[in-house]
Amino acid sequence: MAFSLRPFRHRAYAALWTATVVANIGTWMYSSAASWLMTELDADPFMVSMVQVASSLPLFLFAVPAGALADIVDRRRFLLVAEGVITALSAIFAALVWLGLVTPFILLLFAFLVGVGAAAIAPAWQAIVPQLVPAEDLTPAITANSVGVNISRAIGPALGGAITVAAGIAAPFWINAVANLGTLGALLRWHPPAERKDSLPAERLVSAVRAGLRYAHNNPPLRSTLLRATGFFICASAYWALLPLVARAQVAGGAGLYGLLLGAIGVGAIAGAFALPRLRERLGPDGLVAAGAVGTAVTLLLYACSSVAATAIIASLIAGASWIAVLSTLNVSAQVALPEWVRARGLAVFVTVFSGAITLGSAFWGELAGRVGVPGALSIAAAAQLLAIPLTWRYKLQLGAALDLAPSMHWPAVVVTGDVNDDAGPVLVTVDYQVEAGHREEFVDALQRLSRQRRRDGAYAWGLFESATTPGRYVETFLVESWLEHLRQHERVTRADRLLQAAVQKLVRGEPEVMHFIAARPNRRSAG
């Protein structure tokens, strides 16, 4: 089975994919030119690695709030505004380079600011993929997105190096600013289908962030994906941070060679993408990530001993194939673990972990390279990459949507006496069960699994209590911060949750009795 072109049957996906490839070519020209410019301004390994740190740190700091915004506002408008700001910042920086006004501090500042823009749009871009293609094309669409990034990586750095030599260091930055205009045009032409109108008020930003973090914490498949991502990206960040010094100091090349090495990473990733479907079938998601980690360790060792361009180019090809195998697998694993209401926030948590690992790793490997040299730091990173495989192996990934995360809407509406304010709370929900004789252990285990669903969808505390006087009677309790948040729970319950609740129902007699209590507040009394 070869790389699938099915997603490109959908016009909106094809147009946005093409526009982002062009924009990403400009982004890779910008990134490679910025790293190379730093080697001219200050060639200290730590300062060179700080370019990667400044670019990835905003994703770590701001991706989760950006994901919350993308879940509660119109994603298309959000992307249009953010892309416009990025375009303006890129143009300002290009002008500063052209005028010769850039210092190491200014370079890092603009890398950080552009990174803030990237942090703002990353969760939203990933979250709109299910709006562009049907569910059966989601996995190949995510892989195609990774291929697009790596096509850009193959072309952008090499083109940037050539343009830098021919037209000066400012040229790649100007091209990056202009290339982003195509994305703005594609977004203006895209009109997503109308979504189901939410009957409840939009979430507030702080509450939305808290809900997203709570969901991620109580979602075992997503947690496994995040742990595997951490183990890989901390080690893999070594070659992203130190590659400019491999090109300049070890191989004694110039900007053209650095662009060629980055381009070779992109070529390797494109070639690897065509082998991914067959490798997934043979190795499974966990085996594929492990194979990518081994390939990355080989890459790091080859970079460490590179003294000629050919060795570094071979390392780059292996790096690209390994990178796309791991990144696309982890991305799909995160996507299929998330329902629509929290998709951008969950993916933002993934982006935060990804960027945090890259940021921390880049700073660490840059500092270590200053102490033991670039080859020594890369060799240590290779050993750590191999060690991470057995340390994270028990955290399993998924590629297929084994769980149906579509809303089930099967919880009955709550009948209340009188009006209840949306912000009234906390709310205590109790569920009274009468368990069939001989099913105690099975019931308690099932309720423990059900507790994760309660916490994911809004509960901040949960408990299960067994009656001391009535055999077989159990009371489940959970607390929600407000009445409005509990109403949102009704809309967040998925079909997979419904199946779990049906399994619990088989272990009890009759329908469980559900009751709702709102925190009682003392009445205000007038003075005198």
VEXLUMDO-137945 format. One record per residue (C-alpha): residue in one letter; x, y, z. Coordinates in nm, 4 decimals. Example, Ala and Ser with C-alpha at 12.3 -4.5 7.8 and 13.67 -1.06 7.14 Angstrom:
<pts>
PT; a; 1.2300; -0.4500; 0.7800
PT; s; 1.3670; -0.1060; 0.7140
</pts>
This chain:
<pts>
PT; m; 0.0000; 0.0000; 0.0000
PT; a; 0.1522; 0.3279; -0.1127
PT; f; 0.1206; 0.6813; 0.0152
PT; s; -0.2470; 0.7773; -0.0249
PT; l; -0.3654; 1.0697; -0.2372
PT; r; -0.7286; 1.0310; -0.1244
PT; p; -0.7389; 1.3533; 0.0814
PT; f; -0.6618; 1.5607; -0.2287
PT; r; -1.0028; 1.4699; -0.3746
PT; h; -1.1411; 1.7310; -0.1371
PT; r; -1.0946; 2.0764; -0.2906
PT; a; -1.0628; 2.2765; 0.0313
PT; y; -0.8001; 2.0400; 0.1697
PT; a; -0.5998; 2.0457; -0.1557
PT; a; -0.6061; 2.4284; -0.1724
PT; l; -0.5023; 2.4793; 0.1903
PT; w; -0.2386; 2.2058; 0.1663
PT; t; -0.0832; 2.3733; -0.1381
PT; a; -0.0906; 2.7184; 0.0206
PT; t; 0.0692; 2.5965; 0.3433
PT; v; 0.3442; 2.4153; 0.1516
PT; v; 0.4349; 2.7417; -0.0198
PT; a; 0.4186; 2.9300; 0.3113
PT; n; 0.6273; 2.6644; 0.4843
PT; i; 0.8947; 2.6922; 0.2163
PT; g; 0.9249; 3.0546; 0.3233
PT; t; 0.9229; 2.9522; 0.6905
PT; w; 1.2086; 2.7055; 0.6385
PT; m; 1.4005; 2.9695; 0.4451
PT; y; 1.3476; 3.2012; 0.7424
PT; s; 1.4506; 2.9363; 0.9999
PT; s; 1.7650; 2.8252; 0.8219
PT; a; 1.8683; 3.1832; 0.7416
PT; a; 1.8117; 3.2888; 1.1049
PT; s; 2.0278; 3.0050; 1.2393
PT; w; 2.2989; 3.0820; 0.9875
PT; l; 2.2811; 3.4541; 1.0613
PT; m; 2.3421; 3.3768; 1.4289
PT; t; 2.6616; 3.1861; 1.3413
PT; e; 2.7818; 3.5103; 1.1799
PT; l; 2.6716; 3.7322; 1.4696
PT; d; 2.7846; 3.4991; 1.7524
PT; a; 2.9160; 3.1459; 1.6813
PT; d; 2.9047; 3.0290; 2.0451
PT; p; 2.7219; 2.6873; 2.0508
PT; f; 2.4843; 2.8045; 2.3215
PT; m; 2.3830; 3.1177; 2.1276
PT; v; 2.3309; 2.9184; 1.8079
PT; s; 2.1111; 2.6678; 1.9945
PT; m; 1.9129; 2.9595; 2.1425
PT; v; 1.7664; 3.0309; 1.7982
PT; q; 1.5891; 2.6946; 1.8193
PT; v; 1.4955; 2.7681; 2.1818
PT; a; 1.3476; 3.1094; 2.0943
PT; s; 1.1462; 2.9567; 1.8095
PT; s; 1.0039; 2.6635; 2.0064
PT; l; 0.9579; 2.8206; 2.3520
PT; p; 0.6385; 3.0112; 2.2527
PT; l; 0.4739; 2.6837; 2.1539
PT; f; 0.5458; 2.5537; 2.5020
PT; l; 0.4163; 2.8704; 2.6702
PT; f; 0.1128; 2.9604; 2.4586
PT; a; -0.0132; 2.6559; 2.2677
PT; v; -0.2688; 2.5533; 2.5332
PT; p; -0.4371; 2.8973; 2.5597
PT; a; -0.4304; 2.9141; 2.1781
PT; g; -0.5933; 2.5711; 2.1613
PT; a; -0.8640; 2.6853; 2.4027
PT; l; -0.9304; 2.9892; 2.1832
PT; a; -0.9478; 2.7682; 1.8740
PT; d; -1.2139; 2.5542; 2.0465
PT; i; -1.4362; 2.8463; 2.1482
PT; v; -1.4033; 3.0925; 1.8557
PT; d; -1.4403; 3.0645; 1.4795
PT; r; -1.1221; 2.8808; 1.3721
PT; r; -1.1132; 3.0286; 1.0218
PT; r; -1.1262; 3.3883; 1.1472
PT; f; -0.8769; 3.3073; 1.4193
PT; l; -0.6314; 3.1711; 1.1614
PT; l; -0.6788; 3.4727; 0.9334
PT; v; -0.5912; 3.7193; 1.2099
PT; a; -0.2933; 3.5197; 1.3367
PT; e; -0.1518; 3.4622; 0.9868
PT; g; -0.1827; 3.8335; 0.9152
PT; v; 0.0175; 3.9205; 1.2268
PT; i; 0.2884; 3.6666; 1.1369
PT; t; 0.3161; 3.8157; 0.7883
PT; a; 0.3610; 4.1661; 0.9311
PT; l; 0.6270; 4.0547; 1.1811
PT; s; 0.8169; 3.8702; 0.9091
PT; a; 0.8207; 4.1795; 0.6889
PT; i; 0.9475; 4.4010; 0.9732
PT; f; 1.2313; 4.1608; 1.0505
PT; a; 1.3255; 4.1367; 0.6820
PT; a; 1.3539; 4.5166; 0.6736
PT; l; 1.5778; 4.5185; 0.9817
PT; v; 1.8091; 4.2581; 0.8260
PT; w; 1.8166; 4.4516; 0.4992
PT; l; 1.9126; 4.7698; 0.6874
PT; g; 2.1854; 4.5881; 0.8839
PT; l; 2.0237; 4.6620; 1.2205
PT; v; 1.9994; 4.3057; 1.3525
PT; t; 2.1890; 4.2067; 1.6673
PT; p; 2.1807; 3.8648; 1.8396
PT; f; 1.9188; 4.0006; 2.0792
PT; i; 1.6953; 4.1343; 1.7983
PT; l; 1.7298; 3.8063; 1.6093
PT; l; 1.6195; 3.6057; 1.9146
PT; l; 1.3394; 3.8532; 1.9903
PT; f; 1.1843; 3.8203; 1.6448
PT; a; 1.2341; 3.4430; 1.6464
PT; f; 1.0352; 3.4437; 1.9700
PT; l; 0.7621; 3.6755; 1.8354
PT; v; 0.7177; 3.4760; 1.5150
PT; g; 0.7156; 3.1664; 1.7350
PT; v; 0.4261; 3.3184; 1.9332
PT; g; 0.2365; 3.3456; 1.6063
PT; a; 0.3175; 2.9843; 1.5233
PT; a; 0.1976; 2.8810; 1.8689
PT; a; -0.1302; 3.0631; 1.8092
PT; i; -0.2072; 2.8853; 1.4826
PT; a; -0.0619; 2.5365; 1.5392
PT; p; -0.3573; 2.3851; 1.7335
PT; a; -0.6146; 2.5460; 1.5039
PT; w; -0.4416; 2.4197; 1.1864
PT; q; -0.4373; 2.0660; 1.3224
PT; a; -0.7932; 2.0862; 1.4521
PT; i; -0.9448; 2.1885; 1.1159
PT; v; -0.8214; 1.8745; 0.9384
PT; p; -1.1376; 1.6768; 1.0312
PT; q; -1.3402; 1.9665; 0.8833
PT; l; -1.1571; 1.9308; 0.5520
PT; v; -1.1788; 1.5530; 0.4996
PT; p; -1.4144; 1.2731; 0.6096
PT; a; -1.3160; 1.0391; 0.8935
PT; e; -1.1910; 0.7631; 0.6599
PT; d; -0.9372; 1.0049; 0.5071
PT; l; -0.8133; 1.1519; 0.8363
PT; t; -0.5025; 0.9339; 0.8782
PT; p; -0.3757; 0.9842; 0.5202
PT; a; -0.4553; 1.3572; 0.5479
PT; i; -0.2396; 1.3887; 0.8600
PT; t; 0.0401; 1.1979; 0.6875
PT; a; 0.0023; 1.4200; 0.3796
PT; n; 0.0361; 1.7254; 0.6030
PT; s; 0.3642; 1.5864; 0.7338
PT; v; 0.4748; 1.5206; 0.3764
PT; g; 0.3887; 1.8807; 0.2905
PT; v; 0.6013; 2.0085; 0.5764
PT; n; 0.8900; 1.7968; 0.4579
PT; i; 0.8516; 1.8989; 0.0949
PT; s; 0.8898; 2.2522; 0.2281
PT; r; 1.1872; 2.1435; 0.4358
PT; a; 1.3464; 1.9827; 0.1291
PT; i; 1.3048; 2.2944; -0.0844
PT; g; 1.3148; 2.5865; 0.1597
PT; p; 1.6557; 2.5546; 0.3263
PT; a; 1.8408; 2.4650; 0.0060
PT; l; 1.6660; 2.7469; -0.1797
PT; g; 1.7355; 2.9807; 0.1107
PT; g; 2.1050; 2.8949; 0.1075
PT; a; 2.1290; 2.9540; -0.2672
PT; i; 1.9378; 3.2823; -0.2459
PT; t; 2.1526; 3.3976; 0.0472
PT; v; 2.4669; 3.3418; -0.1589
PT; a; 2.3185; 3.5103; -0.4678
PT; a; 2.1149; 3.7981; -0.3203
PT; g; 2.2302; 3.8470; 0.0382
PT; i; 2.1114; 3.7382; 0.3807
PT; a; 1.7986; 3.9602; 0.3777
PT; a; 1.6433; 3.7941; 0.0699
PT; p; 1.5121; 3.4751; 0.2416
PT; f; 1.3360; 3.6864; 0.5039
PT; w; 1.1587; 3.8959; 0.2400
PT; i; 1.0490; 3.5838; 0.0526
PT; n; 0.9108; 3.4363; 0.3745
PT; a; 0.6918; 3.7422; 0.4305
PT; v; 0.5530; 3.7268; 0.0742
PT; a; 0.5011; 3.3469; 0.0750
PT; n; 0.2531; 3.3708; 0.3609
PT; l; 0.0078; 3.5706; 0.1513
PT; g; -0.1054; 3.2535; -0.0291
PT; t; -0.2252; 3.1031; 0.2987
PT; l; -0.4320; 3.4128; 0.3707
PT; g; -0.5889; 3.3855; 0.0264
PT; a; -0.6749; 3.0151; 0.0695
PT; l; -0.8333; 3.0817; 0.4083
PT; l; -1.0426; 3.3652; 0.2630
PT; r; -1.1762; 3.1296; -0.0062
PT; w; -1.2498; 2.8432; 0.2339
PT; h; -1.5997; 2.8312; 0.3832
PT; p; -1.6293; 2.5414; 0.6282
PT; p; -1.9636; 2.3617; 0.6616
PT; a; -2.1926; 2.4855; 0.9335
PT; e; -2.1391; 2.2991; 1.2581
PT; r; -2.3979; 2.1916; 1.5125
PT; k; -2.4983; 2.4992; 1.7098
PT; d; -2.4141; 2.4734; 2.0763
PT; s; -2.7208; 2.5446; 2.2886
PT; l; -2.5006; 2.6652; 2.5740
PT; p; -2.2984; 2.9874; 2.6075
PT; a; -1.9396; 2.9787; 2.4836
PT; e; -1.6785; 2.8753; 2.7376
PT; r; -1.4631; 3.1428; 2.8969
PT; l; -1.0936; 3.1246; 2.8176
PT; v; -0.9662; 3.0321; 3.1646
PT; s; -1.2392; 2.7726; 3.2112
PT; a; -1.1694; 2.6324; 2.8641
PT; v; -0.7972; 2.6006; 2.9391
PT; r; -0.8727; 2.4251; 3.2671
PT; a; -1.1159; 2.1869; 3.0943
PT; g; -0.8596; 2.1031; 2.8265
PT; l; -0.5854; 2.0268; 3.0774
PT; r; -0.8252; 1.8186; 3.2863
PT; y; -0.9298; 1.6215; 2.9790
PT; a; -0.5696; 1.5527; 2.8780
PT; h; -0.4786; 1.4404; 3.2304
PT; n; -0.7661; 1.1920; 3.2414
PT; n; -0.7255; 1.0535; 2.8892
PT; p; -0.4903; 0.7486; 2.9061
PT; p; -0.4363; 0.7160; 2.5265
PT; l; -0.3415; 1.0830; 2.4996
PT; r; -0.1155; 1.0613; 2.8056
PT; s; 0.0667; 0.7655; 2.6506
PT; t; 0.1197; 0.9668; 2.3321
PT; l; 0.2597; 1.2606; 2.5302
PT; l; 0.5028; 1.0435; 2.7258
PT; r; 0.6324; 0.8753; 2.4102
PT; a; 0.6694; 1.2183; 2.2472
PT; t; 0.8712; 1.3516; 2.5400
PT; g; 1.1172; 1.0637; 2.5306
PT; f; 1.1778; 1.1057; 2.1577
PT; f; 1.1861; 1.4818; 2.1038
PT; i; 1.4199; 1.5709; 2.3910
PT; c; 1.6882; 1.3557; 2.2310
PT; a; 1.6074; 1.4354; 1.8666
PT; s; 1.6309; 1.8091; 1.9391
PT; a; 2.0105; 1.7721; 1.9559
PT; y; 2.0621; 1.7680; 1.5810
PT; w; 1.8116; 2.0481; 1.5148
PT; a; 1.9973; 2.2697; 1.7613
PT; l; 2.3525; 2.1800; 1.6580
PT; l; 2.3226; 2.1219; 1.2826
PT; p; 2.4475; 2.4736; 1.1902
PT; l; 2.7691; 2.3981; 1.3797
PT; v; 2.8027; 2.0565; 1.2141
PT; a; 2.7900; 2.2333; 0.8773
PT; r; 3.0193; 2.5239; 0.9709
PT; a; 3.2719; 2.3778; 1.2167
PT; q; 3.2914; 2.0038; 1.1445
PT; v; 3.2416; 1.9919; 0.7679
PT; a; 3.3747; 2.3463; 0.7117
PT; g; 3.0890; 2.4368; 0.4799
PT; g; 2.8869; 2.7523; 0.4257
PT; a; 2.5211; 2.8567; 0.4163
PT; g; 2.4701; 2.6488; 0.1030
PT; l; 2.5777; 2.3279; 0.2757
PT; y; 2.3599; 2.3994; 0.5782
PT; g; 2.0603; 2.4493; 0.3492
PT; l; 2.1495; 2.1296; 0.1647
PT; l; 2.1550; 1.9310; 0.4905
PT; l; 1.8146; 2.0644; 0.5920
PT; g; 1.6878; 1.9918; 0.2418
PT; a; 1.8163; 1.6349; 0.2682
PT; i; 1.6151; 1.5916; 0.5886
PT; g; 1.3063; 1.6928; 0.3931
PT; v; 1.3881; 1.4548; 0.1070
PT; g; 1.4359; 1.1714; 0.3539
PT; a; 1.1001; 1.2492; 0.5132
PT; i; 0.9211; 1.2506; 0.1770
PT; a; 1.0764; 0.9178; 0.0834
PT; g; 0.9887; 0.7774; 0.4263
PT; a; 0.6254; 0.8839; 0.3894
PT; f; 0.5772; 0.6492; 0.0942
PT; a; 0.6918; 0.3561; 0.3068
PT; l; 0.4830; 0.4488; 0.6116
PT; p; 0.1598; 0.2578; 0.5323
PT; r; 0.3494; -0.0686; 0.4762
PT; l; 0.5648; -0.0142; 0.7847
PT; r; 0.2580; 0.0632; 0.9988
PT; e; 0.0993; -0.2660; 0.8946
PT; r; 0.4164; -0.4597; 0.9713
PT; l; 0.5392; -0.2861; 1.2876
PT; g; 0.2302; -0.1254; 1.4370
PT; p; 0.2419; 0.2257; 1.5860
PT; d; 0.4648; 0.1328; 1.8805
PT; g; 0.7161; -0.0555; 1.6679
PT; l; 0.7220; 0.2237; 1.4094
PT; v; 0.8072; 0.4875; 1.6732
PT; a; 1.0778; 0.2605; 1.8151
PT; a; 1.2249; 0.2128; 1.4660
PT; g; 1.2217; 0.5910; 1.4171
PT; a; 1.4052; 0.6356; 1.7460
PT; v; 1.6737; 0.3863; 1.6380
PT; g; 1.7090; 0.5704; 1.3073
PT; t; 1.7459; 0.8998; 1.4935
PT; a; 2.0195; 0.7525; 1.7151
PT; v; 2.2050; 0.6432; 1.4001
PT; t; 2.1582; 0.9954; 1.2622
PT; l; 2.3090; 1.1547; 1.5726
PT; l; 2.6119; 0.9252; 1.5611
PT; l; 2.6709; 0.9975; 1.1916
PT; y; 2.6510; 1.3721; 1.2532
PT; a; 2.8945; 1.3310; 1.5432
PT; c; 3.1595; 1.1754; 1.3200
PT; s; 3.0914; 1.3829; 1.0059
PT; s; 3.3974; 1.5481; 0.8599
PT; v; 3.2861; 1.5395; 0.4961
PT; a; 2.9606; 1.6515; 0.3386
PT; a; 2.8629; 1.3037; 0.2149
PT; t; 2.8407; 1.1597; 0.5680
PT; a; 2.6306; 1.4513; 0.6892
PT; i; 2.3966; 1.4210; 0.3892
PT; i; 2.3409; 1.0484; 0.4572
PT; a; 2.2684; 1.1330; 0.8206
PT; s; 2.0153; 1.3939; 0.7094
PT; l; 1.8321; 1.1487; 0.4838
PT; i; 1.8004; 0.9001; 0.7718
PT; a; 1.6953; 1.1824; 1.0044
PT; g; 1.4072; 1.2835; 0.7756
PT; a; 1.2707; 0.9322; 0.7321
PT; s; 1.2908; 0.8696; 1.1068
PT; w; 1.1350; 1.2053; 1.1947
PT; i; 0.8249; 1.1619; 0.9787
PT; a; 0.7743; 0.8032; 1.0998
PT; v; 0.7634; 0.9199; 1.4608
PT; l; 0.5889; 1.2562; 1.4213
PT; s; 0.3044; 1.1351; 1.1972
PT; t; 0.2423; 0.8309; 1.4191
PT; l; 0.2286; 1.0407; 1.7359
PT; n; 0.0090; 1.3004; 1.5670
PT; v; -0.2471; 1.0439; 1.4538
PT; s; -0.2429; 0.8816; 1.7975
PT; a; -0.3265; 1.2189; 1.9529
PT; q; -0.5964; 1.3036; 1.6950
PT; v; -0.7949; 0.9815; 1.7361
PT; a; -0.7923; 1.0143; 2.1163
PT; l; -0.9856; 1.3448; 2.1078
PT; p; -1.3536; 1.4315; 2.0564
PT; e; -1.4408; 1.7448; 1.8624
PT; w; -1.5278; 1.9683; 2.1593
PT; v; -1.1726; 1.9507; 2.2975
PT; r; -0.9761; 1.8679; 1.9834
PT; a; -0.7784; 2.1917; 1.9522
PT; r; -0.7007; 2.1964; 2.3246
PT; g; -0.5864; 1.8351; 2.3263
PT; l; -0.3681; 1.8912; 2.0225
PT; a; -0.2372; 2.2069; 2.1894
PT; v; -0.1239; 1.9954; 2.4833
PT; f; 0.0540; 1.7687; 2.2330
PT; v; 0.2180; 2.0720; 2.0700
PT; t; 0.3155; 2.2029; 2.4156
PT; v; 0.4869; 1.8777; 2.5075
PT; f; 0.6527; 1.8596; 2.1650
PT; s; 0.7831; 2.2166; 2.1806
PT; g; 0.8737; 2.1917; 2.5480
PT; a; 1.0869; 1.8861; 2.4783
PT; i; 1.2508; 2.0600; 2.1800
PT; t; 1.3115; 2.3767; 2.3838
PT; l; 1.4538; 2.1999; 2.6863
PT; g; 1.6578; 1.9635; 2.4727
PT; s; 1.7986; 2.2381; 2.2509
PT; a; 1.9158; 2.4446; 2.5464
PT; f; 2.0644; 2.1392; 2.7173
PT; w; 2.2475; 2.0043; 2.4119
PT; g; 2.3774; 2.3517; 2.3255
PT; e; 2.5175; 2.3968; 2.6766
PT; l; 2.6628; 2.0446; 2.6741
PT; a; 2.8236; 2.1031; 2.3350
PT; g; 2.9980; 2.4091; 2.4782
PT; r; 3.1522; 2.1847; 2.7456
PT; v; 3.2280; 1.8552; 2.5645
PT; g; 3.2160; 1.9660; 2.2005
PT; v; 2.9526; 1.9100; 1.9314
PT; p; 3.0528; 1.5460; 1.8535
PT; g; 3.0433; 1.4557; 2.2227
PT; a; 2.6979; 1.6106; 2.2762
PT; l; 2.5563; 1.4348; 1.9686
PT; s; 2.6982; 1.0989; 2.0824
PT; i; 2.5435; 1.1356; 2.4277
PT; a; 2.2098; 1.2276; 2.2664
PT; a; 2.2266; 0.9097; 2.0553
PT; a; 2.2757; 0.6945; 2.3658
PT; a; 1.9858; 0.8712; 2.5402
PT; q; 1.7623; 0.8144; 2.2385
PT; l; 1.8241; 0.4396; 2.2511
PT; l; 1.7678; 0.4320; 2.6269
PT; a; 1.4325; 0.6113; 2.5880
PT; i; 1.2881; 0.3189; 2.3862
PT; p; 1.2634; 0.0642; 2.6727
PT; l; 1.1840; 0.3377; 2.9265
PT; t; 0.8691; 0.4480; 2.7369
PT; w; 0.7679; 0.1178; 2.5738
PT; r; 0.4789; 0.0445; 2.8129
PT; y; 0.2942; 0.3575; 2.6973
PT; k; 0.0981; 0.2276; 2.3998
PT; l; -0.0126; 0.4254; 2.0949
PT; q; -0.3117; 0.3912; 1.8654
PT; l; -0.3655; 0.4645; 1.4971
PT; g; -0.7247; 0.3627; 1.4348
PT; a; -1.0290; 0.5243; 1.5908
PT; a; -1.1100; 0.2249; 1.8111
PT; l; -1.3430; 0.4435; 2.0200
PT; d; -1.6392; 0.6323; 1.8763
PT; l; -1.5960; 0.9815; 2.0188
PT; a; -1.9004; 1.1361; 1.8504
PT; p; -2.1456; 1.2972; 2.0973
PT; s; -2.4107; 1.0496; 2.2121
PT; m; -2.6467; 1.3053; 2.3724
PT; h; -2.8068; 1.0183; 2.5672
PT; w; -2.8074; 1.1788; 2.9115
PT; p; -3.1639; 1.2954; 2.9806
PT; a; -3.2248; 1.6654; 3.0412
PT; v; -3.2242; 1.7612; 3.4067
PT; v; -3.5661; 1.8623; 3.5381
PT; v; -3.5307; 2.1337; 3.8032
PT; t; -3.7773; 2.3281; 4.0122
PT; g; -3.7361; 2.6966; 3.9462
PT; d; -3.4513; 2.8740; 3.7712
PT; v; -3.0886; 2.7803; 3.8297
PT; n; -2.8179; 3.0360; 3.7521
PT; d; -2.5475; 2.9182; 3.5133
PT; d; -2.2735; 3.0063; 3.7613
PT; a; -2.4439; 2.8371; 4.0579
PT; g; -2.2257; 2.5734; 4.2149
PT; p; -2.0345; 2.3681; 4.2903
PT; v; -2.2769; 2.0987; 4.1770
PT; l; -2.2820; 1.7565; 4.3420
PT; v; -2.4191; 1.4711; 4.1311
PT; t; -2.5018; 1.1395; 4.2990
PT; v; -2.5851; 0.8116; 4.1239
PT; d; -2.7428; 0.5384; 4.3415
PT; y; -2.6778; 0.1800; 4.2251
PT; q; -2.8098; -0.1544; 4.3500
PT; v; -2.5501; -0.4102; 4.2374
PT; e; -2.6368; -0.7709; 4.1569
PT; a; -2.4969; -1.0260; 4.4004
PT; g; -2.1550; -1.1620; 4.3022
PT; h; -2.0669; -0.8671; 4.0762
PT; r; -1.8975; -0.6381; 4.3291
PT; e; -1.5418; -0.6516; 4.1909
PT; e; -1.6548; -0.6253; 3.8306
PT; f; -1.8763; -0.3281; 3.9198
PT; v; -1.6054; -0.1430; 4.1126
PT; d; -1.3582; -0.1917; 3.8252
PT; a; -1.6145; -0.0616; 3.5736
PT; l; -1.6876; 0.2445; 3.7899
PT; q; -1.3168; 0.3215; 3.8133
PT; r; -1.3062; 0.3312; 3.4325
PT; l; -1.6228; 0.5417; 3.4291
PT; s; -1.4596; 0.7866; 3.6724
PT; r; -1.2108; 0.8852; 3.4024
PT; q; -1.4995; 0.9841; 3.1765
PT; r; -1.6562; 1.1941; 3.4541
PT; r; -1.3257; 1.3732; 3.5185
PT; r; -1.2473; 1.4218; 3.1472
PT; d; -1.5826; 1.5874; 3.0845
PT; g; -1.5847; 1.8268; 3.3797
PT; a; -1.5770; 1.6668; 3.7252
PT; y; -1.2987; 1.7871; 3.9530
PT; a; -1.3669; 1.5294; 4.2266
PT; w; -1.5131; 1.1784; 4.2153
PT; g; -1.5897; 0.9066; 4.4680
PT; l; -1.7619; 0.5695; 4.5068
PT; f; -1.9166; 0.4694; 4.8392
PT; e; -2.0494; 0.1329; 4.9570
PT; s; -2.3419; 0.1178; 5.1998
PT; a; -2.2608; -0.0126; 5.5474
PT; t; -2.6241; -0.1123; 5.6091
PT; t; -2.7723; -0.2184; 5.2737
PT; p; -2.5850; -0.4975; 5.0904
PT; g; -2.5167; -0.4234; 4.7244
PT; r; -2.5965; -0.0526; 4.7455
PT; y; -2.3355; 0.1905; 4.6099
PT; v; -2.3414; 0.5658; 4.5619
PT; e; -2.1222; 0.7359; 4.3010
PT; t; -2.0535; 1.1055; 4.3546
PT; f; -1.8826; 1.3697; 4.1468
PT; l; -1.8420; 1.7453; 4.1796
PT; v; -1.8577; 1.9978; 3.8951
PT; e; -1.7597; 2.3637; 3.9343
PT; s; -2.0912; 2.5122; 3.8112
PT; w; -2.4364; 2.4297; 3.6817
PT; l; -2.3372; 2.5431; 3.3325
PT; e; -2.0323; 2.3146; 3.3377
PT; h; -2.2567; 2.0214; 3.4335
PT; l; -2.4890; 2.0998; 3.1424
PT; r; -2.1804; 2.0893; 2.9208
PT; q; -2.1093; 1.7396; 3.0546
PT; h; -2.4395; 1.6298; 2.9020
PT; e; -2.3180; 1.7450; 2.5592
PT; r; -1.9666; 1.6005; 2.5955
PT; v; -2.0619; 1.2380; 2.6636
PT; t; -1.9555; 1.0207; 2.3682
PT; r; -2.0881; 0.7008; 2.2155
PT; a; -1.7888; 0.5177; 2.3634
PT; d; -1.8921; 0.6465; 2.7076
PT; r; -2.2446; 0.5224; 2.6417
PT; l; -2.1122; 0.1712; 2.5772
PT; l; -1.9239; 0.1775; 2.9084
PT; q; -2.2337; 0.2959; 3.0923
PT; a; -2.4340; 0.0166; 2.9276
PT; a; -2.1777; -0.2341; 3.0554
PT; v; -2.2227; -0.0939; 3.4083
PT; q; -2.6015; -0.1159; 3.3737
PT; k; -2.5779; -0.4929; 3.3148
PT; l; -2.4307; -0.5336; 3.6643
PT; v; -2.7085; -0.3500; 3.8532
PT; r; -3.0777; -0.3965; 3.9256
PT; g; -3.3118; -0.1354; 3.7860
PT; e; -3.2242; 0.2147; 3.6716
PT; p; -2.9707; 0.4005; 3.8864
PT; e; -3.1204; 0.7010; 4.0640
PT; v; -2.9498; 1.0278; 3.9708
PT; m; -2.9769; 1.3343; 4.1934
PT; h; -2.8346; 1.6846; 4.1640
PT; f; -2.7397; 1.9161; 4.4503
PT; i; -2.6179; 2.2752; 4.4330
PT; a; -2.4003; 2.4209; 4.7077
PT; a; -2.6216; 2.5954; 4.9600
PT; r; -2.5355; 2.9569; 5.0346
PT; p; -2.6617; 3.1544; 5.3355
PT; n; -2.9330; 3.4079; 5.2544
PT; r; -2.8306; 3.7719; 5.2789
PT; r; -2.9956; 3.9496; 5.5727
PT; s; -3.0409; 4.3207; 5.6009
PT; a; -2.8645; 4.4944; 5.8885
PT; g; -3.0721; 4.5903; 6.1969
</pts>
